[in-house]
């Protein structure tokens, strides 16, 4: 026999509704907007990066699923070479939030403090990696 503690019905109904609403809203908040990410990429990243050509930073097309420090023709820091990172949503989130914390000694001196901006940039990079465009 399972014993469940008594909970006032009003509290349990409100709690259940709150949990359901949070669960439904969470994916919406977590998902980035690739179109907004394009605008952010152009405004914040394009000075050093491009999709197809190495510049101050490496090219980004195909970044999803690629190991860190493996874009051809770019001279990466030893810190990034030895990081063993594979770029996906989680690693890019951590990288954009604080590259130095993720890979001490890396050379990217820029972070993206706003979580929504990071989600939008990640959505854009994922879209251009998948589309190959």
MDTraj code that builds the backbone (N, CA, C; nanometers):
import mdtraj as md
import numpy as np

residues = "UNK UNK UNK UNK UNK UNK UNK UNK UNK UNK UNK UNK UNK UNK UNK UNK UNK UNK UNK UNK UNK UNK UNK UNK UNK UNK UNK UNK UNK UNK UNK UNK UNK UNK UNK UNK UNK UNK UNK UNK UNK UNK UNK UNK UNK UNK UNK UNK UNK UNK UNK UNK UNK UNK UNK UNK UNK UNK UNK UNK UNK UNK UNK UNK UNK UNK UNK UNK UNK UNK UNK UNK UNK UNK UNK UNK UNK UNK UNK UNK UNK UNK UNK UNK UNK UNK UNK UNK UNK UNK UNK UNK UNK UNK UNK UNK UNK UNK UNK UNK UNK UNK UNK UNK UNK UNK UNK UNK UNK UNK UNK UNK UNK UNK UNK UNK UNK UNK UNK UNK UNK UNK UNK UNK UNK UNK UNK UNK UNK UNK UNK UNK UNK".split()
xyz = np.array([
    [0.0838, -0.1174, 0.0000],
    [0.0000, 0.0000, 0.0000],
    [0.0885, 0.1239, 0.0000],
    [0.0581, 0.2186, -0.0864],
    [0.1347, 0.3423, -0.0956],
    [0.0696, 0.4476, -0.0094],
    [0.1475, 0.5158, 0.0674],
    [0.0958, 0.6232, 0.1519],
    [0.1356, 0.7571, 0.0931],
    [0.0388, 0.8398, 0.0673],
    [0.0630, 0.9755, 0.0200],
    [0.0124, 1.0719, 0.1256],
    [0.0918, 1.1718, 0.1607],
    [0.0475, 1.2662, 0.2625],
    [-0.0728, 1.3458, 0.2127],
    [-0.1575, 1.3820, 0.3073],
    [-0.2758, 1.4618, 0.2743],
    [-0.2334, 1.6025, 0.2367],
    [-0.2856, 1.6519, 0.1252],
    [-0.2574, 1.7871, 0.0791],
    [-0.3923, 1.8529, 0.0543],
    [-0.4097, 1.9748, 0.1052],
    [-0.5377, 2.0413, 0.0791],
    [-0.5645, 2.0453, -0.0712],
    [-0.6895, 2.0163, -0.1104],
    [-0.7225, 2.0054, -0.2519],
    [-0.6970, 2.1343, -0.3282],
    [-0.7204, 2.2500, -0.2704],
    [-0.6955, 2.3769, -0.3398],
    [-0.5470, 2.3926, -0.3689],
    [-0.4647, 2.3574, -0.2712],
    [-0.3202, 2.3681, -0.2906],
    [-0.2724, 2.2691, -0.3969],
    [-0.3198, 2.1476, -0.3905],
    [-0.2740, 2.0495, -0.4879],
    [-0.3191, 2.0861, -0.6291],
    [-0.4391, 2.1365, -0.6462],
    [-0.4859, 2.1786, -0.7788],
    [-0.4027, 2.2936, -0.8319],
    [-0.3777, 2.3933, -0.7465],
    [-0.2964, 2.5078, -0.7882],
    [-0.1544, 2.4635, -0.8214],
    [-0.1010, 2.3736, -0.7417],
    [0.0354, 2.3251, -0.7655],
    [0.0442, 2.2495, -0.8972],
    [-0.0549, 2.1664, -0.9212],
    [-0.0556, 2.0889, -1.0454],
    [-0.0654, 2.1818, -1.1655],
    [-0.1530, 2.2790, -1.1579],
    [-0.1676, 2.3748, -1.2678],
    [-0.0367, 2.4502, -1.2896],
    [0.0289, 2.4919, -1.1820],
    [0.1562, 2.5643, -1.1938],
    [0.2629, 2.4791, -1.2599],
    [0.2724, 2.3548, -1.2182],
    [0.3732, 2.2650, -1.2750],
    [0.3466, 2.2421, -1.4235],
    [0.2213, 2.2199, -1.4590],
    [0.1864, 2.1970, -1.5993],
    [0.2177, 2.3205, -1.6826],
    [0.1810, 2.4380, -1.6322],
    [0.2102, 2.5606, -1.7070],
    [0.3597, 2.5832, -1.7231],
    [0.4359, 2.5582, -1.6189],
    [0.5819, 2.5724, -1.6294],
    [0.6392, 2.4732, -1.7298],
    [0.5897, 2.3503, -1.7266],
    [0.6389, 2.2492, -1.8204],
    [0.6064, 2.2870, -1.9640],
    [0.4893, 2.3417, -1.9856],
    [0.4522, 2.3830, -2.1204],
    [0.5313, 2.5047, -2.1669],
    [0.5607, 2.5945, -2.0763],
    [0.6303, 2.7180, -2.1121],
    [0.7811, 2.6981, -2.1258],
    [0.8372, 2.6023, -2.0569],
    [0.9825, 2.5845, -2.0562],
    [1.0417, 2.5648, -2.1952],
    [0.9862, 2.4765, -2.2800],
    [1.0456, 2.4603, -2.4127],
    [1.0391, 2.5886, -2.4952],
    [0.9365, 2.6680, -2.4761],
    [0.9250, 2.7933, -2.5500],
    [1.0361, 2.8875, -2.5074],
    [1.0616, 2.8955, -2.3787],
    [1.1678, 2.9837, -2.3298],
    [1.3050, 2.9331, -2.3720],
    [1.3236, 2.8025, -2.3711],
    [1.4553, 2.7464, -2.4004],
    [1.4895, 2.7522, -2.5490],
    [1.3887, 2.7463, -2.6337],
    [1.4141, 2.7449, -2.7773],
    [1.4555, 2.8839, -2.8244],
    [1.5566, 2.8880, -2.9063],
    [1.6008, 3.0147, -2.9619],
    [1.5318, 3.0455, -3.0927],
    [1.5423, 3.1688, -3.1335],
    [1.4849, 3.2184, -3.2584],
    [1.6004, 3.2392, -3.3568],
    [1.6064, 3.1539, -3.4582],
    [1.7175, 3.1590, -3.5545],
    [1.7230, 3.2918, -3.6297],
    [1.6077, 3.3517, -3.6591],
    [1.6077, 3.4810, -3.7284],
    [1.6675, 3.5900, -3.6408],
    [1.6303, 3.5899, -3.5127],
    [1.6913, 3.6854, -3.4189],
    [1.8402, 3.6548, -3.4044],
    [1.8744, 3.5255, -3.4076],
    [2.0148, 3.4854, -3.3991],
    [2.0974, 3.5359, -3.5160],
    [2.0385, 3.5369, -3.6358],
    [2.1076, 3.5923, -3.7528],
    [2.1415, 3.7391, -3.7292],
    [2.0447, 3.8156, -3.6812],
    [2.0692, 3.9582, -3.6551],
    [2.1774, 3.9758, -3.5491],
    [2.1736, 3.8947, -3.4445],
    [2.2768, 3.9016, -3.3402],
    [2.4129, 3.8610, -3.3954],
    [2.4151, 3.7570, -3.4769],
    [2.5405, 3.7111, -3.5364],
    [2.6036, 3.8224, -3.6188],
    [2.5217, 3.8868, -3.7006],
    [2.5723, 3.9962, -3.7837],
    [2.6218, 4.1124, -3.6978],
    [2.5519, 4.1431, -3.5906],
    [2.5876, 4.2570, -3.5062],
    [2.7029, 4.2278, -3.4115],
    [2.7090, 4.1053, -3.3569],
    [2.8040, 4.0774, -3.2494],
    [2.9187, 3.9863, -3.2874],
    [2.9009, 3.9043, -3.3891],
    [3.0004, 3.8009, -3.4186],
    [3.0778, 3.8256, -3.5477],
    [3.0127, 3.8929, -3.6435],
    [3.0686, 3.9031, -3.7785],
    [3.1974, 3.9837, -3.7867],
    [3.2291, 4.0604, -3.6856],
    [3.3567, 4.1326, -3.6879],
    [3.4748, 4.0353, -3.6846],
    [3.4539, 3.9195, -3.6223],
    [3.5618, 3.8208, -3.6102],
    [3.5340, 3.6891, -3.6823],
    [3.4061, 3.6568, -3.7034],
    [3.3674, 3.5285, -3.7605],
    [3.2860, 3.5459, -3.8879],
    [3.2881, 3.4426, -3.9696],
    [3.1983, 3.4318, -4.0837],
    [3.1541, 3.2858, -4.0881],
    [3.0543, 3.2579, -4.1673],
    [3.0122, 3.1189, -4.1785],
    [3.1134, 3.0348, -4.2545],
    [3.1756, 3.0937, -4.3570],
    [3.2560, 3.0138, -4.4496],
    [3.4050, 3.0440, -4.4534],
    [3.4469, 3.1507, -4.3882],
    [3.5887, 3.1886, -4.3960],
    [3.6439, 3.2177, -4.2580],
    [3.7643, 3.1693, -4.2339],
    [3.8314, 3.2020, -4.1095],
    [3.8734, 3.3481, -4.1122],
    [3.8601, 3.4120, -3.9999],
    [3.9052, 3.5498, -3.9834],
    [3.9827, 3.5547, -3.8537],
    [3.9512, 3.6527, -3.7701],
    [4.0093, 3.6564, -3.6358],
    [3.9658, 3.5304, -3.5608],
    [3.8438, 3.4857, -3.5884],
    [3.7907, 3.3610, -3.5329],
    [3.7617, 3.2633, -3.6449],
    [3.7371, 3.1372, -3.6101],
    [3.7145, 3.0347, -3.7118],
    [3.5779, 3.0465, -3.7796],
    [3.5659, 2.9853, -3.8960],
    [3.4394, 2.9779, -3.9683],
    [3.3398, 2.8939, -3.8888],
    [3.2126, 2.9299, -3.8994],
    [3.1102, 2.8646, -3.8182],
    [3.0180, 2.7679, -3.8910],
    [3.0157, 2.7695, -4.0226],
    [2.9246, 2.6751, -4.0903],
    [2.9643, 2.5324, -4.0519],
    [2.8655, 2.4518, -4.0159],
    [2.8920, 2.3140, -3.9776],
    [2.9442, 2.2970, -3.8364],
    [2.9319, 2.4003, -3.7551],
    [2.9867, 2.3941, -3.6201],
    [2.9177, 2.2868, -3.5348],
    [2.7882, 2.2637, -3.5547],
    [2.7182, 2.1643, -3.4738],
    [2.7691, 2.0249, -3.5018],
    [2.8088, 1.9576, -3.3959],
    [2.8615, 1.8225, -3.4073],
    [3.0108, 1.8173, -3.4338],
    [3.0695, 1.9314, -3.4619],
    [3.2130, 1.9369, -3.4887],
    [3.2880, 1.9478, -3.3564],
    [3.4001, 1.8842, -3.3490],
    [3.4854, 1.8986, -3.2323],
    [3.5463, 2.0381, -3.2296],
    [3.5647, 2.0900, -3.1092],
    [3.6279, 2.2210, -3.0943],
    [3.7690, 2.2152, -3.1516],
    [3.8094, 2.3244, -3.2111],
    [3.9438, 2.3406, -3.2663],
    [3.9683, 2.2534, -3.3889],
    [3.8603, 2.2156, -3.4601],
    [3.8773, 2.1300, -3.5766],
    [3.8350, 2.1934, -3.7088],
    [3.7977, 2.3211, -3.7091],
    [3.7680, 2.3860, -3.8372],
    [3.8991, 2.3978, -3.9138],
    [3.9016, 2.3551, -4.0377],
    [4.0263, 2.3558, -4.1141],
    [4.0847, 2.4955, -4.1321],
    [4.2170, 2.5039, -4.1209],
    [4.2876, 2.6263, -4.1542],
    [4.2883, 2.7347, -4.0490],
    [4.2419, 2.7065, -3.9277],
    [4.2431, 2.8089, -3.8233],
    [4.3439, 2.7697, -3.7161],
    [4.4193, 2.8684, -3.6687],
    [4.5210, 2.8448, -3.5655],
    [4.4573, 2.8609, -3.4267],
    [4.4133, 2.7518, -3.3694],
    [4.3465, 2.7516, -3.2394],
    [4.4451, 2.7580, -3.1244],
    [4.3973, 2.8044, -3.0109],
    [4.4774, 2.8042, -2.8888],
    [4.4974, 2.6606, -2.8414],
    [4.6049, 2.6381, -2.7685],
    [4.6277, 2.5059, -2.7103],
    [4.5144, 2.4690, -2.6148],
    [4.4607, 2.5683, -2.5457],
    [4.3507, 2.5428, -2.4513],
    [4.2299, 2.4839, -2.5226],
    [4.1935, 2.5386, -2.6358],
    [4.0777, 2.4872, -2.7080],
    [4.1091, 2.3526, -2.7730],
    [4.2328, 2.3373, -2.8231],
    [4.2725, 2.2100, -2.8828],
    [4.2630, 2.0954, -2.7823],
    [4.2949, 2.1234, -2.6582],
    [4.2945, 2.0171, -2.5568],
    [4.1624, 2.0081, -2.4803],
    [4.0620, 2.0846, -2.5204],
    [3.9344, 2.0881, -2.4469],
    [3.8474, 1.9646, -2.4690],
    [3.8634, 1.8980, -2.5823],
    [3.7835, 1.7799, -2.6176],
    [3.6340, 1.8103, -2.6234],
    [3.5984, 1.9349, -2.6476],
    [3.4583, 1.9736, -2.6612],
    [3.4051, 1.9328, -2.7967],
    [3.2781, 1.9021, -2.8006],
    [3.2044, 1.8851, -2.9254],
    [3.0932, 1.9880, -2.9197],
    [3.0796, 2.0664, -3.0261],
    [2.9835, 2.1763, -3.0242],
    [2.8404, 2.1261, -3.0431],
    [2.7597, 2.1497, -2.9413],
    [2.6168, 2.1224, -2.9431],
    [2.5495, 2.2325, -2.8606],
    [2.4197, 2.2208, -2.8373],
    [2.3493, 2.3259, -2.7641],
    [2.4122, 2.3515, -2.6276],
    [2.4401, 2.2446, -2.5541],
    [2.4920, 2.2593, -2.4177],
    [2.6318, 2.3207, -2.4158],
    [2.7205, 2.2715, -2.5006],
    [2.8577, 2.3246, -2.4981],
    [2.8619, 2.4681, -2.5515],
    [2.7817, 2.4985, -2.6527],
    [2.7781, 2.6365, -2.7027],
    [2.7174, 2.7319, -2.5995],
    [2.6173, 2.6857, -2.5271],
    [2.5592, 2.7668, -2.4194],
    [2.6665, 2.8030, -2.3173],
    [2.7416, 2.7046, -2.2738],
    [2.8478, 2.7292, -2.1746],
    [2.9585, 2.8158, -2.2338],
    [2.9946, 2.7912, -2.3583],
    [3.1000, 2.8679, -2.4253],
    [3.0612, 3.0142, -2.4380],
    [2.9430, 3.0385, -2.4894],
    [2.9010, 3.1774, -2.5097],
    [2.8810, 3.2506, -2.3777],
    [2.8400, 3.1806, -2.2740],
    [2.8204, 3.2434, -2.1428],
    [2.9536, 3.2864, -2.0823],
    [3.0564, 3.2032, -2.0986],
    [3.1872, 3.2353, -2.0387],
    [3.2950, 3.1456, -2.0991],
    [3.3507, 3.1865, -2.2136],
    [3.4498, 3.1007, -2.2803],
    [3.5707, 3.0686, -2.1919],
    [3.6142, 3.1638, -2.1145],
    [3.7330, 3.1422, -2.0304],
    [3.7064, 3.0400, -1.9206],
    [3.5868, 3.0404, -1.8679],
    [3.5515, 2.9417, -1.7649],
    [3.5479, 2.8012, -1.8246],
    [3.4986, 2.7891, -1.9478],
    [3.4881, 2.6590, -2.0118],
    [3.6234, 2.6056, -2.0576],
    [3.7060, 2.6936, -2.1114],
    [3.8370, 2.6513, -2.1627],
    [3.9417, 2.7559, -2.1241],
    [3.9896, 2.7516, -1.9995],
    [4.0872, 2.8510, -1.9543],
    [4.2084, 2.8586, -2.0470],
    [4.2399, 2.9809, -2.0890],
    [4.3522, 3.0025, -2.1790],
    [4.3110, 3.0172, -2.3242],
    [4.1834, 2.9997, -2.3541],
    [4.1341, 3.0199, -2.4902],
    [4.1522, 3.1669, -2.5291],
    [4.1285, 3.2015, -2.6540],
    [4.1575, 3.3385, -2.6988],
    [4.0352, 3.4229, -2.7333],
    [3.9141, 3.3725, -2.7151],
    [3.7975, 3.4537, -2.7467],
    [3.7674, 3.5439, -2.6277],
    [3.7807, 3.6737, -2.6467],
    [3.7625, 3.7689, -2.5385],
    [3.6220, 3.8255, -2.5309],
    [3.5238, 3.7535, -2.5829],
    [3.3866, 3.8027, -2.5872],
    [3.2955, 3.6975, -2.5261],
    [3.1970, 3.7430, -2.4488],
    [3.0932, 3.6522, -2.4020],
    [2.9573, 3.7122, -2.4358],
    [2.8551, 3.6330, -2.4169],
    [2.7179, 3.6764, -2.4438],
    [2.6421, 3.6577, -2.3128],
    [2.6278, 3.7642, -2.2353],
    [2.5699, 3.7492, -2.1010],
    [2.4205, 3.7172, -2.0980],
    [2.3460, 3.7537, -2.2004],
    [2.2013, 3.7342, -2.1986],
    [2.1637, 3.5942, -2.2491],
    [2.0897, 3.5198, -2.1677],
    [2.0525, 3.3820, -2.2021],
    [1.9694, 3.3752, -2.3297],
    [1.8791, 3.4678, -2.3506],
    [1.7970, 3.4673, -2.4730],
    [1.8848, 3.4919, -2.5950],
    [1.9775, 3.5850, -2.5858],
    [2.0694, 3.6086, -2.6975],
    [2.1498, 3.4829, -2.7291],
    [2.1972, 3.4143, -2.6240],
    [2.2723, 3.2898, -2.6477],
    [2.1844, 3.1864, -2.7168],
    [2.0608, 3.1712, -2.6700],
    [1.9697, 3.0743, -2.7308],
    [1.9431, 3.1086, -2.8773],
    [1.9277, 3.2372, -2.9070],
    [1.9034, 3.2791, -3.0453],
    [2.0249, 3.2528, -3.1330],
    [2.1433, 3.2841, -3.0836],
    [2.2655, 3.2572, -3.1603],
    [2.2831, 3.1076, -3.1850],
    [2.2581, 3.0285, -3.0844],
    [2.2714, 2.8832, -3.0977],
    [2.1709, 2.8305, -3.1989],
    [2.0473, 2.8810, -3.1945],
    [1.9459, 2.8383, -3.2928],
    [1.9904, 2.8729, -3.4339],
    [2.0489, 2.9894, -3.4509],
    [2.0973, 3.0299, -3.5838],
    [2.2119, 2.9391, -3.6290],
    [2.3098, 2.9172, -3.5422],
    [2.4227, 2.8315, -3.5797],
    [2.3778, 2.6890, -3.6097],
    [2.2800, 2.6416, -3.5356],
    [2.2267, 2.5067, -3.5607],
    [2.1566, 2.5026, -3.6962],
    [2.0795, 2.6054, -3.7259],
    [2.0072, 2.6101, -3.8524],
    [2.1030, 2.6129, -3.9714],
    [2.2055, 2.6965, -3.9659],
    [2.2973, 2.7045, -4.0800],
    [2.3867, 2.5807, -4.0882],
    [2.4081, 2.5143, -3.9767],
    [2.4852, 2.3893, -3.9804],
    [2.4032, 2.2786, -4.0453],
    [2.2742, 2.2712, -4.0106],
    [2.1878, 2.1663, -4.0639],
    [2.1545, 2.1880, -4.2103],
    [2.1314, 2.3149, -4.2448],
    [2.0891, 2.3465, -4.3812],
    [2.2057, 2.3440, -4.4785],
    [2.3254, 2.3644, -4.4264],
    [2.4401, 2.3721, -4.5154],
    [2.4365, 2.4954, -4.6032],
    [2.3580, 2.5963, -4.5578],
    [2.3469, 2.7204, -4.6358],
    [2.4096, 2.8350, -4.5643],
])
top = md.Topology()
chain = top.add_chain()
for i, resn in enumerate(residues, 1):
    res = top.add_residue(resn, chain, resSeq=i)
    for name in ("N", "CA", "C"):
        top.add_atom(name, md.element.get_by_symbol(name[0]), res)
traj = md.Trajectory(xyz[None], top)
